[in-house]
């Protein structure tokens, strides 16, 4: 992950990308114990930070509440907005709503570790934590598997009808199913195989 291992990951990035990525590094070392708030606006520049991202653009707001203690950091994420995708039915552009939250516990130890999905261990010498990867993961995993245009008030699809009809033309019709008896009579290989089986009985 990019989160705690920010510097090891970042040294391989171009300077411009590294500069944008550093915007998501929260320096906790100089903060007092207690609650601190952070805000990020997610758009195409954010998704461009990741190699082969699943989404390329969006309009997403991220509110982070950091609770700092002596032994642990607790990050509470609240994410809302929408990302751009394509409809699975008609392939037309569609905005998919994003509305999720998450919690991340950051502890300190000898070396970097991820003992659980919501727990990260940072080395004691680390002084900041990059939240970009965690934000990206929350957005992607909160979205539905299928992206479809919403139904109208009458329950009818709002997909582009012309595109739906055009896509149907490219669907391969399923070949009619044959029974095993039909295959035996039409394919001579079945007859030869049956002879071998009967011979070895």
PyMOL commands that set and color helices and strands:
alter all, ss='L'
color gray80, all
select helices_A, chain A and resi 6-10+15-24+44-47+132-142+161-168+180-186+188-199
alter helices_A, ss='H'
color red, helices_A
select strands_A, chain A and resi 25-27+34-42+58-68+72-86+93-109+113-116+119-123+128-130
alter strands_A, ss='S'
color yellow, strands_A
deselect
rebuild
show_as cartoon
